[in-house]
């Protein structure tokens, strides 16, 4: 659903991606990120959040924890990240984003609490008192007192399967007092996920019951004497959602897809943020009137349901703007995405042709590459670097050959 949006609002990203692939500078199975657009989007979110008294923490998992993108986000005015897991926080820090929030959605493993504490996070979410004690012990060892957020849950709240857990919301005041008494931590506020969601029926974002739970919890805590209660309210976060969140009492928001213009609302409505990411691949071979396209990053975030996926096959000498988008037969979710297939007319696709997709990604769960590109606004695009989906540098061929040399030239048997 995002390919038409890309073609209409950021065709230069498609053109630059095609040119880089043709030149051999961009391998297939790469998410290409428009760093200038990401910086603009971050500035837009930061400005609106500042107007509303909200503090934004950037979520970078969707774009593969790309350090060049982290630098662009920081240049746009968002200085801290939220790490969906510890690796996410570490990768964001490598790109210059300080740790704003750790432990949500994925709790910090017990034996890695010291690593999390070493990042000096502003906030650390815990689902129970044991996790609060682990955070406290790790913070004490660094000479700090760690502000913690309590994940809370009430009847009627919605969580994705596998995301469940937290303190009962109806006992949040007592829970806050108990956690506040644990050495090394200080109760700071509450969180949940998701606070807002896209509603396909209305074509708009709606508040979840979880957001109302946060509002009630804040009021109860303030009535009990807690001051400056932080309310962390992530979910479908773009500038279009911020006023709603502020009115509900949120103090912290966590844009992720908003930074690349790929929230579900972006698919149906033009918002302030520009689309800033495309997936680039290549035709491997053609068989039975189907072009087989290299995969590896073909995980389409299912938030929009069974929406179809289209792609452009751009051959030598062809202009992406004049190519007709074709429906893609995506691998089943239960299959390894070695290839996607695209039905084509005889002779319409050849091995090596560039293929460009536009969809809502979750790059960190794939084996794709990511590559940031600068200069689209000036007409002089430059690739900043190629990274693996975990934010690390991909293994170079020279390193692999060096490893074989270390085996005395025998190689692998």
ABEGO torsion letter per residue (X at the ends): XAAAAAAAABAAAAAAAAAAAAAGABBBGBBBBBAAAAAAAAAAAAAAAAAAGBBBBBBAAAAGGBAAAAAAAAAAGBABBBBABAAAAAAAAAAGBBBABBGOABBBBAAAAAAAAAAGBABBBBABAAAAAAAAAAAAAAGBBBBBBBBBBBBGBBBBBGABEEBBAAAAAAAAAAAAABBGBBBAEBBBOBABBBBAAAGBBBBBAAAAAAAAAAAAAAAAGBBGBBBBBBEGBBAAAAAAAAAAGBABBBBBAAAAGABAAAAABBBABBBABBBBBBBABBBGGBBBBBBGAABBBAAAEABBBBBBBBBBGBBAAABBBBBBBBBBAABBBABBBBBBBBGABBBGBBBBBBBBBBAAABABBBBBBBGAAAGBBBBAEBBBAAGBBBBBAAAAAAAAAAAGGAEBX
